[in-house]
């Protein structure tokens, strides 16, 4: 799934990548809080890692993690060294 996610993420450039919970219990990586899914993951940690990778690919400034209670946490997407 990540191969397709990479191809999609490079098409729609954005300043933010969001990780949002789904009703099914899985997690979605999106180019916006309500944008189309770039990838879907069973675990929040997997989704967060993919979101950081997408942010680096797109030169996005930050990753915004949404939890199941409506709270958000912002993480800066640091460039690889």
MDTraj code that builds the backbone (N, CA, C; nanometers):
import mdtraj as md
import numpy as np

residues = "UNK UNK UNK UNK UNK UNK UNK UNK UNK UNK UNK UNK UNK UNK UNK UNK UNK UNK UNK UNK UNK UNK UNK UNK UNK UNK UNK UNK UNK UNK UNK UNK UNK UNK UNK UNK UNK UNK UNK UNK UNK UNK UNK UNK UNK UNK UNK UNK UNK UNK UNK UNK UNK UNK UNK UNK UNK UNK UNK UNK UNK UNK UNK UNK UNK UNK UNK UNK UNK UNK UNK UNK UNK UNK UNK UNK UNK UNK UNK UNK UNK".split()
xyz = np.array([
    [0.0820, -0.1196, 0.0000],
    [0.0000, 0.0000, 0.0000],
    [0.0860, 0.1255, 0.0000],
    [0.2043, 0.1220, 0.0605],
    [0.2856, 0.2413, 0.0664],
    [0.3319, 0.2862, -0.0711],
    [0.3513, 0.1932, -0.1630],
    [0.3928, 0.2340, -0.2971],
    [0.2870, 0.3249, -0.3586],
    [0.1604, 0.2875, -0.3522],
    [0.0528, 0.3710, -0.4041],
    [0.0410, 0.5013, -0.3266],
    [0.0624, 0.4939, -0.1959],
    [0.0536, 0.6137, -0.1136],
    [0.1604, 0.7143, -0.1537],
    [0.2801, 0.6658, -0.1827],
    [0.3871, 0.7558, -0.2247],
    [0.3510, 0.8250, -0.3543],
    [0.2989, 0.7517, -0.4494],
    [0.2633, 0.8097, -0.5790],
    [0.1549, 0.9157, -0.5622],
    [0.0562, 0.8875, -0.4797],
    [-0.0523, 0.9830, -0.4587],
    [-0.0005, 1.1047, -0.3835],
    [0.0820, 1.0835, -0.2807],
    [0.1268, 1.1954, -0.1985],
    [0.2110, 1.2938, -0.2772],
    [0.2858, 1.2489, -0.3736],
    [0.3687, 1.3387, -0.4506],
    [0.2864, 1.4248, -0.5463],
    [0.1660, 1.3810, -0.5806],
    [0.0818, 1.4564, -0.6733],
    [0.0203, 1.5789, -0.6074],
    [-0.0244, 1.5666, -0.4823],
    [-0.0928, 1.6773, -0.4151],
    [-0.0050, 1.7380, -0.3082],
    [0.0680, 1.8427, -0.3416],
    [0.1583, 1.9041, -0.2461],
    [0.0783, 1.9800, -0.1400],
    [0.1270, 1.9774, -0.0160],
    [0.0592, 2.0429, 0.0944],
    [0.1604, 2.0842, 0.1999],
    [0.1220, 2.1751, 0.2884],
    [0.2091, 2.2170, 0.3983],
    [0.1934, 2.1278, 0.5203],
    [0.0843, 2.0511, 0.5248],
    [0.0549, 1.9667, 0.6406],
    [0.0115, 1.8281, 0.5959],
    [0.0506, 1.7307, 0.6756],
    [0.0004, 1.5945, 0.6603],
    [-0.0725, 1.5620, 0.7897],
    [-0.1895, 1.5020, 0.7788],
    [-0.2706, 1.4706, 0.8956],
    [-0.2835, 1.3194, 0.9138],
    [-0.2846, 1.2768, 1.0394],
    [-0.3163, 1.1387, 1.0757],
    [-0.4489, 1.1457, 1.1499],
    [-0.5511, 1.0785, 1.0946],
    [-0.6848, 1.0845, 1.1542],
    [-0.7372, 0.9446, 1.1827],
    [-0.8091, 0.9293, 1.2945],
    [-0.8680, 0.7991, 1.3261],
    [-0.9917, 0.7725, 1.2405],
    [-1.0131, 0.6486, 1.2075],
    [-1.1319, 0.6081, 1.1329],
    [-1.2262, 0.5325, 1.2251],
    [-1.3529, 0.5322, 1.1929],
    [-1.4541, 0.4628, 1.2738],
    [-1.4249, 0.3133, 1.2843],
    [-1.3574, 0.2587, 1.1848],
    [-1.3261, 0.1158, 1.1826],
    [-1.2164, 0.0778, 1.2812],
    [-1.1510, 0.1787, 1.3412],
    [-1.0423, 0.1526, 1.4343],
    [-0.9052, 0.1683, 1.3724],
    [-0.8991, 0.1856, 1.2423],
    [-0.7706, 0.2064, 1.1761],
    [-0.7408, 0.3561, 1.1680],
    [-0.6263, 0.3888, 1.1095],
    [-0.5790, 0.5265, 1.1016],
    [-0.5485, 0.5620, 0.9581],
    [-0.5798, 0.6846, 0.9189],
    [-0.5607, 0.7302, 0.7824],
    [-0.4604, 0.8451, 0.7787],
    [-0.3729, 0.8423, 0.6786],
    [-0.2793, 0.9520, 0.6530],
    [-0.3387, 1.0325, 0.5387],
    [-0.3607, 1.1625, 0.5612],
    [-0.4279, 1.2478, 0.4629],
    [-0.3479, 1.3753, 0.4380],
    [-0.3727, 1.4365, 0.3232],
    [-0.3053, 1.5623, 0.2909],
    [-0.3742, 1.6815, 0.3566],
    [-0.4824, 1.6602, 0.4241],
    [-0.5549, 1.7620, 0.4995],
    [-0.6455, 1.6911, 0.5975],
    [-0.7049, 1.7632, 0.6925],
    [-0.7885, 1.6966, 0.7930],
    [-0.9081, 1.6232, 0.7331],
    [-0.9518, 1.6674, 0.6153],
    [-1.0650, 1.6025, 0.5494],
    [-1.0286, 1.5624, 0.4065],
    [-0.9000, 1.5583, 0.3781],
    [-0.8529, 1.5252, 0.2439],
    [-0.8599, 1.3762, 0.2169],
    [-0.8325, 1.3379, 0.0929],
    [-0.8344, 1.1961, 0.0570],
    [-0.7212, 1.1210, 0.1278],
    [-0.7452, 0.9958, 0.1566],
    [-0.6458, 0.9131, 0.2250],
    [-0.5282, 0.8835, 0.1332],
    [-0.4084, 0.9070, 0.1840],
    [-0.2870, 0.8691, 0.1128],
    [-0.2513, 0.7253, 0.1457],
    [-0.2839, 0.6827, 0.2691],
    [-0.2636, 0.5447, 0.3122],
    [-0.3479, 0.5201, 0.4366],
    [-0.3699, 0.3922, 0.4672],
    [-0.4477, 0.3518, 0.5842],
    [-0.3669, 0.2467, 0.6603],
    [-0.3713, 0.2545, 0.7942],
    [-0.2881, 0.1675, 0.8774],
    [-0.3677, 0.1148, 0.9958],
    [-0.3288, -0.0028, 1.0445],
    [-0.3964, -0.0621, 1.1596],
    [-0.3580, 0.0076, 1.2902],
    [-0.2344, 0.0548, 1.2986],
    [-0.1828, 0.1148, 1.4217],
    [-0.1522, 0.2636, 1.4013],
    [-0.1757, 0.3430, 1.5047],
    [-0.1474, 0.4863, 1.4985],
    [0.0015, 0.5122, 1.4763],
    [0.0873, 0.4297, 1.5361],
    [0.2316, 0.4477, 1.5205],
    [0.2743, 0.4294, 1.3755],
    [0.2187, 0.3272, 1.3099],
    [0.2493, 0.3045, 1.1676],
    [0.2059, 0.4250, 1.0842],
    [0.0870, 0.4757, 1.1132],
    [0.0345, 0.5910, 1.0392],
    [0.1212, 0.7142, 1.0621],
    [0.1652, 0.7347, 1.1844],
    [0.2493, 0.8507, 1.2151],
    [0.3828, 0.8425, 1.1408],
    [0.4407, 0.7235, 1.1363],
    [0.5670, 0.7068, 1.0630],
    [0.5487, 0.7349, 0.9143],
    [0.4399, 0.6861, 0.8584],
    [0.4138, 0.7093, 0.7157],
    [0.3868, 0.8574, 0.6906],
    [0.3177, 0.9227, 0.7834],
    [0.2883, 1.0657, 0.7687],
    [0.4172, 1.1473, 0.7660],
    [0.5129, 1.1141, 0.8515],
    [0.6411, 1.1842, 0.8519],
    [0.7135, 1.1607, 0.7197],
    [0.7094, 1.0378, 0.6694],
    [0.7727, 1.0081, 0.5406],
    [0.7071, 1.0881, 0.4279],
    [0.5749, 1.0956, 0.4269],
    [0.5030, 1.1738, 0.3260],
    [0.5385, 1.3215, 0.3374],
    [0.5463, 1.3714, 0.4610],
    [0.5800, 1.5121, 0.4818],
    [0.7187, 1.5426, 0.4267],
    [0.8132, 1.4518, 0.4480],
    [0.9486, 1.4717, 0.3948],
    [0.9477, 1.4699, 0.2425],
    [0.8717, 1.3786, 0.1843],
    [0.8629, 1.3691, 0.0380],
    [0.8065, 1.4973, -0.0224],
    [0.7118, 1.5585, 0.0484],
    [0.6420, 1.6766, -0.0031],
    [0.6999, 1.8071, 0.0488],
    [0.8034, 1.7999, 0.1300],
    [0.8583, 1.9182, 0.1961],
    [0.7526, 1.9891, 0.2803],
    [0.6626, 1.9117, 0.3386],
    [0.5601, 1.9681, 0.4275],
    [0.6252, 2.0074, 0.5594],
    [0.5774, 2.1130, 0.6197],
    [0.6377, 2.1661, 0.7414],
    [0.6035, 2.0841, 0.8656],
    [0.4848, 2.0255, 0.8683],
    [0.4430, 1.9583, 0.9917],
    [0.3472, 1.8419, 0.9658],
    [0.3397, 1.7567, 1.0685],
    [0.2446, 1.6462, 1.0719],
    [0.1513, 1.6733, 1.1892],
    [0.0217, 1.6657, 1.1641],
    [-0.0767, 1.6886, 1.2692],
    [-0.1455, 1.5560, 1.2995],
    [-0.1322, 1.5126, 1.4241],
    [-0.1896, 1.3863, 1.4694],
    [-0.3202, 1.4150, 1.5429],
    [-0.4285, 1.3579, 1.4952],
    [-0.5606, 1.3727, 1.5582],
    [-0.5865, 1.2461, 1.6399],
    [-0.6228, 1.2607, 1.7665],
    [-0.6551, 1.1403, 1.8423],
    [-0.8047, 1.1127, 1.8375],
    [-0.8458, 1.0051, 1.8987],
    [-0.9862, 0.9630, 1.8939],
    [-1.0788, 1.0534, 1.9757],
    [-1.0219, 1.1459, 2.0520],
    [-1.1005, 1.2342, 2.1379],
    [-1.1084, 1.3770, 2.0846],
    [-1.0626, 1.3979, 1.9610],
    [-1.0701, 1.5288, 1.8993],
    [-0.9526, 1.6203, 1.9289],
    [-0.8558, 1.5712, 2.0055],
    [-0.7372, 1.6526, 2.0346],
    [-0.6369, 1.6386, 1.9202],
    [-0.5520, 1.7377, 1.9065],
    [-0.4470, 1.7314, 1.8045],
    [-0.3106, 1.7554, 1.8672],
    [-0.2094, 1.7002, 1.8018],
    [-0.0708, 1.7216, 1.8412],
    [0.0078, 1.7468, 1.7132],
    [0.0871, 1.8489, 1.7120],
    [0.1647, 1.8847, 1.5928],
    [0.3093, 1.8423, 1.6107],
    [0.3629, 1.7807, 1.5075],
    [0.5020, 1.7384, 1.5049],
    [0.5677, 1.8015, 1.3826],
    [0.6851, 1.8560, 1.3995],
    [0.7579, 1.9103, 1.2862],
    [0.8191, 1.7958, 1.2064],
    [0.8102, 1.8056, 1.0763],
    [0.8697, 1.7041, 0.9890],
    [1.0139, 1.7446, 0.9644],
    [1.1047, 1.6786, 1.0307],
    [1.2457, 1.7127, 1.0178],
    [1.3059, 1.6474, 0.8942],
    [1.3910, 1.7181, 0.8232],
    [1.4558, 1.6582, 0.7066],
    [1.5516, 1.5472, 0.7491],
    [1.5696, 1.4508, 0.6614],
    [1.6666, 1.3449, 0.6888],
    [1.8068, 1.4009, 0.6829],
    [1.8918, 1.3450, 0.7631],
    [2.0317, 1.3917, 0.7658],
    [2.1166, 1.3000, 0.6847],
])
top = md.Topology()
chain = top.add_chain()
for i, resn in enumerate(residues, 1):
    res = top.add_residue(resn, chain, resSeq=i)
    for name in ("N", "CA", "C"):
        top.add_atom(name, md.element.get_by_symbol(name[0]), res)
traj = md.Trajectory(xyz[None], top)
